[in-house]
Amino acid sequence: MKNLGTSVVLALILLVVAGGLVPTQASEYTLGIGDVLRITVWGHADLTTEVAVRPDGYLTFPLVGDIWAVDKTPRQISGELQTLLSEFIVKPQVTVIVTQFRTLHVQVLGEVRQSGYYQLKAGSRLTEVLALAGGPNATADLSSVTVTRYALDASGTERSEVLQVNVNEFLNGGNLAANPVIESGDTVFVPRSGSVAVFGEVRQPSSYSLGQQGLDILELLAMAGGALDSADLERVVVSSQGDGEPAEQVVNVQELLSGRGKPLVLSPNDVVFVPKKQQVMVLGAVRNPGVYPLHSEARLIDIIARAGGLLPTGDPAAVSLTRRGAEAEIIVANIQPALSGKPGGDNPLVKPDDLIFVPEGYQNALVLGEVRNPGSFAVREQSRILDLLAAAGGTTDRAGEELTLIRDGVHKIIDLGALERLGLQNEKVLPGDVFYVAEDQRQVLVLGEVARPGVYQFRRGDRFLDAIAMAGGLTDQAWEEQVSLSRQTPDGMEVTTLNFLEVMENRFLGDNLPLQGGDVILVPRAQRGVIVLGEVQRPGYYQFRPGDGVLEAVMLAGGLLDSADEHQVSLTRQTDEGSVVEIIDFGQLQEERFLAEDHLLADGDVIVVPKARRGVIVLGEVQRPGYYEFKPGDGVLDAIMLAGGFLDSADEQQVSLSRQTPEGALVQQVDFSQLKEDRFLRDDHSLEDGDVIIVPRSSRNALVLGEVRNPGYYVFGPDETYLDLIGRAGGFTADADPAKVVVTVGGPEGVITETVNLDVLSGADYTRQLRGGEVITVPKANNRVLVFGDVVRSGVYTLPPQGRLLDVLAEAGGLQSNLGTARVVVTRQAADGEQVWQMGYGELMSAQSEYNVPLAGGDVIYVPATRTQILILGMVQKPGAYTLPAGARLMDAIALAGGPLERAALENVGVYRDGILDESEHVPMGQDKVLFTGDASENPLLQPGDIVYVPETTKPNWTKIFGFVNTIASFTSTLFGIFK
């Protein structure tokens, strides 16, 4: 309907542009900026001029000079020129012709299809501009289009004018004033129409635009998809925002749908709420079971009467009423006395959404909840609970661990698991008993390295291994020894680490824990990896399983190449004593596979399969660690060059050369710095096939972080100091605090952290020499001070050098009040605790040498306002700050706050004076009575600045304690399904 209205509006605009309207009276063209004129004087060809109207609104003509042209017609310009030229020419005849009309430049904004800048011919009107912009959108409000115009007056001053145009008056009634002529520079804005919101019992609650034609309440409900079956259309509430307070109106939409009455037209920002029907459901042994509306207060017997009364088989002594709420409540009522005309019995008030069930006779019992066939069942002389559950089809997979028995209004909890597995508490069933099996969220979340991670429903008695099986078992990358089970307990989250392999070997171990609802099982990815390099099909990094050896690692890498030297396979392992290299005869290993137990893999192992030629392995702190072939006569120096040379972090004096000899592995230390100086020593270090060179990381290194120009890792030389290292890192930044540099270094006694002063002006630590392994962190200087309270500009300010209290207060604009009675509080967090200075503003100004304290970064300055109020908190109707009348007492303050709440502990009201909690006095009021009846000592006088706190009573809240907690939605939907 809205789209049709928009199309009609657009069509009307285009029709106006195409055909135009015949004006009642033709109007002469008025000049504007940009028009080009040809001015001729008869008999004086030398005065013929072609001139344009300048941006300032003037044009220039010989002998005359500048004349104002904007908003004048060519005829008026001709007359003025004739008058002015008559001083120079006898009876001049002047002709003014427009040779080039100006082009209008207009900006269109708002709810149009294509906003932007547009060019028009002079004389164009507003509807033509809207048509050029594609027409209005469906959400456009054509009744309040604005045209903002800028023009120059005769003095050359720019002025603005805003036109408010109702375009609908032109489109619907042809009012030409509602379609004004557009001038160059105009800005046209089409506003958005208002919107209304609808929520409650509708299919698509949302906010909807009123559109150009507006909406009534029936159209709004139609746009929202219509009302739900549960909607109460007789009590629809419309909230309107007027000039004053919001107004609410109740509309009977049901009558409007019947054709009675005129639909309410909605206004912008209206809110429509469609409430839910208030109804109750009656089931069981009544004549007309069903749903009944609840229009006013009604009691149980009233509703049963509306349902036609009880059937002859109905049991009036055990009528159950189930009430929705945050906690489910089941009320068993005896209406027998009332139906028999006798005093006594039960007749409770019925509330919306209550469910009333009348059971069959005295010889039946009711089974509800998570059973396969809930309902009423006959009770025989020897019937027991398990017999009744069997008659109900047994419990479902969603059944919880508890069975609730309601007998004569008394609730009893039975362990359902012990009842079903062991027959415990299998009591005899009595007529009128009600049994309820609650739903249990028996779900377990299995994550990580399993075939199918996800949430799984488990059965009672399932254990840890059952959950892993439901998730498809572990993947090859699972870390079997570190499987975790997280469980929420009353004391918090409990995490248990399980060894899956041990549990699999013995399923009866205690570690095969029984599952509980909400358990989370996480199988991490194994961190067991081996590097296989050299002459294999696929060199790289591989993860292995426990028990795998060198043979399996080589198979993971695709096996050996034909060029591999299988007799010289090396296994390098990092131990606490250093690198250990073992040469393995892979061919013998394949023939005698039992030897694999001597070569089990460890995390971080490096296996290198060399070529059957001359090769050397270079590892550690070099540019390109790896395997390199060398030429005869090459030595350690050549091998290092093949690997790209040393890294800056290399320790050239501790290079190790490992070589396999008949006597075993031989490891030799090489001082590379001496080797470079005495190159003839190279003969002592000639390479042999299979050599392994390891370049360790130098211990003379340090890491510089924080406020330096080039943070990073640096290697230093002998005798270098902390300041030398800071210089290599580019020096301190402007924000650095050299006096609080943190140095962390490890040693035999453990990790040591200390703060050093590297300021060359105030400290002496900058000359300390580096040891190696230090982590130096330069913090950012804290030179900011927070000022808030009764100052002109609260905020955070940078503390100037040697800054004092008055300096920062001046930056904050000073105090709001200069009466001299204000207090100033300075708080500082020091190493030995918090320090606080308090002073009066008058003292600060009169004794600056004593009170104008020097400030430090991180200080907080607070100027409290002059106190004229008290603060009332806790269990009162309206907590907040209140102005204190003269002579006010404690009860006056509580009355100002609307009085105490129901749970207020009036026997323990706290009054805190001057905001100092440890100087408070607790005032007992009225000996726990709501109305005060104490003496004057229990109603003390209050002072400005006092804080009154009314705590909550510690007595039990019996309304919350009594309630039956269960899953309301599942129970109700199941119960509805039984008796529908």
ZIPEKA-V316302 format. One record per pair of residues at least 6 apart in sequence whose C-alpha atoms are under 7 Angstrom apart, sorted by the first residue. I is the first residue (numbers start at 1). J is the second residue. If there is no record, write none. Layout:
i:j
I:J
I:J
//
This chain:
i:j
2:138
2:211
3:138
6:138
10:135
12:171
13:127
13:131
14:131
17:128
28:73
29:73
30:71
30:72
30:73
31:69
31:70
31:71
31:72
31:73
32:53
32:70
32:71
33:53
33:54
33:55
33:57
33:70
34:52
34:53
34:54
34:102
35:52
35:53
35:100
35:101
35:102
36:50
36:51
36:52
36:53
36:98
36:99
36:100
36:101
37:50
37:51
37:52
37:96
37:97
37:98
37:99
38:49
38:50
38:51
38:96
38:97
38:98
38:99
39:48
39:49
39:50
39:94
39:95
39:96
39:97
40:47
40:48
40:49
40:94
40:95
40:96
41:47
41:48
41:92
41:93
41:94
41:95
42:93
42:94
47:62
51:59
52:59
53:59
53:69
56:156
57:68
57:69
57:70
58:66
58:67
58:68
58:69
59:66
59:67
59:68
59:69
60:66
60:67
64:84
64:85
74:96
74:97
78:94
78:95
78:96
81:94
82:92
82:93
82:94
85:92
86:92
101:122
102:122
103:119
103:120
103:121
103:122
104:119
104:120
104:121
104:122
104:183
104:184
105:117
105:118
105:119
105:120
105:184
105:185
106:117
106:118
106:119
106:184
106:185
106:186
106:187
107:116
107:117
107:118
107:186
107:187
107:188
108:115
108:116
108:117
108:187
108:188
108:189
109:115
109:116
109:188
109:189
109:190
110:189
110:190
110:191
111:136
111:137
111:139
111:140
111:190
111:191
111:192
112:133
112:134
112:135
112:136
112:137
113:133
113:134
113:135
113:136
113:137
114:133
114:134
115:133
123:181
123:182
124:181
124:182
125:179
125:180
125:181
125:182
126:179
126:180
126:181
126:182
127:179
130:136
138:211
139:192
139:193
139:209
139:211
139:212
140:190
140:191
140:192
140:193
140:211
140:212
141:190
141:191
141:192
141:193
141:212
142:166
142:167
142:168
142:190
142:212
143:165
143:166
143:167
143:168
144:164
144:165
144:166
145:164
145:165
145:166
145:189
145:190
145:191
146:162
146:163
146:164
146:165
146:188
146:189
146:190
147:162
147:163
147:164
147:186
147:187
147:188
147:189
148:160
148:161
148:162
148:163
148:186
148:187
148:188
149:160
149:161
149:162
149:185
149:186
149:187
150:158
150:159
150:160
150:161
150:185
150:186
151:158
151:159
151:160
152:158
152:159
165:178
166:178
167:178
167:179
169:175
169:178
170:176
170:178
170:179
193:209
193:210
193:211
193:212
194:209
194:210
194:268
194:269
195:207
195:208
195:209
195:210
195:268
195:269
196:207
196:208
196:209
196:210
196:268
196:269
196:270
196:271
197:206
197:207
197:208
197:270
197:271
197:272
198:205
198:206
198:207
198:271
198:272
198:273
199:205
199:206
199:272
199:273
199:274
200:273
200:274
200:275
201:227
201:228
201:230
201:231
201:274
201:275
201:276
202:224
202:225
202:226
202:227
202:228
203:224
203:225
203:226
203:227
203:228
204:224
204:225
205:224
215:265
215:266
216:263
216:264
216:265
216:266
217:263
217:264
217:265
217:266
218:263
221:227
230:276
230:277
231:274
231:275
231:276
231:277
232:274
232:275
232:276
232:277
233:252
233:253
233:254
233:274
234:251
234:252
234:253
234:254
235:250
235:251
235:252
235:275
236:250
236:251
236:252
236:253
236:273
236:274
236:275
237:248
237:249
237:250
237:251
237:272
237:273
237:274
238:248
238:249
238:250
238:270
238:271
238:272
238:273
239:246
239:247
239:248
239:249
239:270
239:271
239:272
240:246
240:247
240:248
240:269
240:270
240:271
241:247
241:269
241:270
256:262
256:263
278:293
278:294
278:352
278:353
279:291
279:292
279:293
279:294
279:352
279:353
280:291
280:292
280:293
280:294
280:352
280:353
280:354
280:355
281:290
281:291
281:292
281:354
281:355
281:356
282:289
282:290
282:291
282:355
282:356
282:357
283:289
283:290
283:356
283:357
283:358
283:979
284:357
284:358
284:359
285:310
285:311
285:313
285:314
285:358
285:359
285:360
286:307
286:308
286:309
286:310
286:311
286:358
287:307
287:308
287:309
287:310
287:311
288:307
288:308
289:307
294:352
298:349
298:350
299:347
299:348
299:349
299:350
300:347
300:348
300:349
300:350
301:347
313:360
313:361
314:358
314:359
314:360
314:361
315:358
315:359
315:360
315:361
315:362
316:334
316:335
316:336
317:333
317:334
317:335
317:336
318:332
318:333
318:334
318:359
318:432
319:332
319:333
319:334
319:357
319:358
319:359
320:330
320:331
320:332
320:333
320:356
320:357
320:358
321:330
321:331
321:332
321:354
321:355
321:356
321:357
322:329
322:330
322:331
322:354
322:355
322:356
323:329
323:330
323:354
323:355
324:353
324:354
324:968
327:963
327:964
327:965
327:966
328:963
328:964
328:965
328:966
328:968
329:963
329:964
330:964
332:409
333:346
334:345
334:346
335:345
335:346
335:347
336:345
337:343
337:344
337:345
338:345
359:376
360:376
362:431
362:432
363:378
363:379
363:431
364:376
364:377
364:378
364:379
364:431
364:432
365:376
365:377
365:378
365:379
365:431
365:432
365:433
365:434
366:375
366:376
366:377
366:433
366:434
366:435
367:374
367:375
367:376
367:434
367:435
367:436
368:374
368:375
368:435
368:436
368:437
369:436
369:437
369:438
369:971
370:395
370:396
370:398
370:399
370:437
370:438
370:439
371:392
371:393
371:394
371:395
371:396
372:392
372:393
372:394
372:395
372:396
373:392
373:393
374:392
374:978
375:978
379:429
379:430
379:431
382:428
383:428
383:429
384:426
384:427
384:428
384:429
385:426
385:427
385:428
385:429
386:426
397:459
398:439
398:440
398:441
398:442
399:437
399:438
399:439
399:440
400:437
400:438
400:439
400:440
401:415
401:416
401:417
402:413
402:414
402:415
402:416
402:437
402:438
403:413
403:414
403:415
403:416
403:435
403:436
403:437
403:438
404:411
404:412
404:413
404:414
404:435
404:436
404:437
405:411
405:412
405:413
405:433
405:434
405:435
405:436
406:412
406:433
406:434
406:435
407:433
407:434
414:425
418:424
419:425
419:426
438:966
439:967
441:517
442:457
442:458
442:516
442:517
443:455
443:456
443:457
443:458
443:517
443:518
444:455
444:456
444:457
444:517
444:518
444:519
444:520
445:454
445:455
445:456
445:519
445:520
445:521
446:453
446:454
446:455
446:471
446:520
446:521
446:522
447:453
447:454
447:521
447:522
447:523
448:522
448:523
448:524
449:474
449:475
449:477
449:478
449:523
449:524
449:525
450:471
450:472
450:473
450:474
450:475
450:523
451:471
451:472
451:473
451:474
451:475
452:471
452:472
453:471
461:514
462:514
462:515
463:512
463:513
463:514
463:515
464:512
464:513
464:514
464:515
465:512
477:525
477:526
478:523
478:524
478:525
478:526
479:523
479:524
479:525
479:526
480:499
480:500
480:501
481:498
481:499
481:500
481:501
482:497
482:498
482:499
482:524
483:497
483:498
483:499
483:500
483:522
483:523
483:524
484:495
484:496
484:497
484:498
484:521
484:522
484:523
485:495
485:496
485:497
485:519
485:520
485:521
485:522
486:493
486:494
486:495
486:496
486:519
486:520
486:521
487:493
487:494
487:495
487:518
487:519
487:520
488:494
498:511
503:509
503:511
503:512
528:543
528:544
528:603
529:541
529:542
529:543
529:544
529:603
529:604
530:541
530:542
530:543
530:603
530:604
530:605
530:606
531:540
531:541
531:542
531:605
531:606
531:607
532:539
532:540
532:541
532:554
532:557
532:606
532:607
532:608
533:539
533:540
533:607
533:608
533:609
534:608
534:609
534:610
534:627
535:560
535:561
535:563
535:564
535:609
535:610
535:611
536:557
536:558
536:559
536:560
536:561
536:609
537:557
537:558
537:559
537:560
537:561
538:557
538:558
539:557
547:600
548:600
548:601
549:596
549:599
549:600
549:601
550:599
550:600
550:601
551:596
563:611
563:612
564:609
564:610
564:611
564:612
565:609
565:610
565:611
565:612
566:585
566:586
566:587
566:609
567:584
567:585
567:586
567:587
568:583
568:584
568:585
568:610
569:583
569:584
569:585
569:586
569:608
569:609
569:610
570:581
570:582
570:583
570:584
570:607
570:608
570:609
571:581
571:582
571:583
571:605
571:606
571:607
571:608
572:579
572:580
572:581
572:582
572:605
572:606
572:607
573:579
573:580
573:581
573:604
573:605
573:606
574:580
589:595
589:596
613:689
614:629
614:630
614:688
614:689
615:627
615:628
615:629
615:630
615:689
615:690
616:627
616:628
616:629
616:689
616:690
616:691
616:692
617:626
617:627
617:628
617:691
617:692
617:693
618:625
618:626
618:627
618:643
618:692
618:693
618:694
619:625
619:626
619:693
619:694
619:695
620:694
620:695
620:696
621:646
621:647
621:649
621:650
621:695
621:696
621:697
622:643
622:644
622:645
622:646
622:647
622:695
623:643
623:644
623:645
623:646
623:647
624:643
624:644
625:643
633:686
634:686
634:687
635:682
635:685
635:686
635:687
636:685
636:686
636:687
648:715
649:697
649:698
649:701
649:715
650:695
650:696
650:697
650:698
651:695
651:696
651:697
651:698
652:671
652:672
652:673
653:670
653:671
653:672
653:673
654:669
654:670
654:671
654:696
655:669
655:670
655:671
655:672
655:694
655:695
655:696
656:667
656:668
656:669
656:670
656:693
656:694
656:695
657:667
657:668
657:669
657:691
657:692
657:693
657:694
658:665
658:666
658:667
658:668
658:691
658:692
658:693
659:665
659:666
659:667
659:690
659:691
659:692
660:666
675:681
675:682
699:772
699:773
700:715
700:716
700:771
700:772
700:773
701:714
701:715
701:716
701:772
701:773
702:713
702:714
702:715
702:772
702:773
702:774
702:775
703:712
703:713
703:714
703:774
703:775
703:776
704:711
704:712
704:713
704:775
704:776
704:777
705:711
705:712
705:776
705:777
705:778
706:777
706:778
706:779
707:732
707:733
707:735
707:736
707:778
707:779
707:780
708:729
708:730
708:731
708:732
708:733
709:729
709:730
709:731
709:732
709:733
710:729
710:730
711:729
719:769
720:769
720:770
721:766
721:767
721:768
721:769
721:770
722:766
722:767
722:768
722:769
722:770
723:766
723:767
735:780
735:781
736:778
736:779
736:780
736:781
737:778
737:779
737:780
737:781
738:757
738:758
738:759
738:778
739:756
739:757
739:758
739:759
739:763
740:755
740:756
740:757
740:779
741:755
741:756
741:757
741:758
741:777
741:778
741:779
742:753
742:754
742:755
742:756
742:776
742:777
742:778
743:753
743:754
743:755
743:774
743:775
743:776
743:777
744:751
744:752
744:753
744:754
744:774
744:775
744:776
745:751
745:752
745:753
745:773
745:774
745:775
746:752
756:765
757:763
757:764
757:765
757:766
758:764
758:765
758:766
760:766
782:857
782:858
783:798
783:799
783:856
783:857
783:858
784:796
784:797
784:798
784:799
784:857
784:858
785:796
785:797
785:798
785:799
785:857
785:858
785:859
785:860
786:795
786:796
786:797
786:859
786:860
786:861
787:794
787:795
787:796
787:860
787:861
787:862
788:794
788:795
788:861
788:862
788:863
789:862
789:863
789:864
789:865
790:815
790:816
790:863
790:864
790:865
791:812
791:813
791:814
791:815
791:816
791:863
792:812
792:813
792:814
792:815
792:816
793:812
793:813
794:812
799:857
802:854
803:854
803:855
804:852
804:853
804:854
804:855
805:852
805:853
805:854
805:855
806:852
820:841
820:842
821:840
821:841
821:842
822:840
822:841
822:866
823:838
823:839
823:840
823:841
823:863
823:864
824:838
824:839
824:840
824:841
824:862
824:863
825:836
825:837
825:838
825:839
825:861
825:862
825:863
826:836
826:837
826:838
826:859
826:860
826:861
826:862
827:835
827:836
827:837
827:859
827:860
827:861
828:834
828:835
828:836
828:858
828:859
828:860
829:835
844:851
844:852
867:944
867:945
868:883
868:884
868:944
868:945
869:881
869:882
869:883
869:884
869:944
869:945
870:881
870:882
870:883
870:884
870:944
870:945
870:946
870:947
871:880
871:881
871:882
871:946
871:947
871:948
872:879
872:880
872:881
872:947
872:948
872:949
873:879
873:880
873:948
873:949
873:950
874:949
874:950
874:951
875:900
875:901
875:903
875:904
875:950
875:951
875:952
876:897
876:898
876:899
876:900
876:901
877:897
877:898
877:899
877:900
877:901
878:897
878:898
879:897
884:944
887:941
888:941
888:942
889:939
889:940
889:941
889:942
890:939
890:940
890:941
890:942
891:939
894:900
903:952
903:953
904:950
904:951
904:952
904:953
905:928
905:950
905:951
905:952
905:953
906:924
906:925
906:928
906:950
907:924
907:925
907:926
907:927
907:928
908:922
908:923
908:924
909:922
909:923
909:924
909:949
909:950
909:951
910:920
910:921
910:922
910:923
910:948
910:949
910:950
911:920
911:921
911:922
911:946
911:947
911:948
911:949
912:919
912:920
912:921
912:946
912:947
912:948
913:919
913:920
913:945
913:946
913:947
914:945
914:946
915:946
915:947
923:938
924:938
925:932
925:934
925:938
926:932
926:933
926:934
//
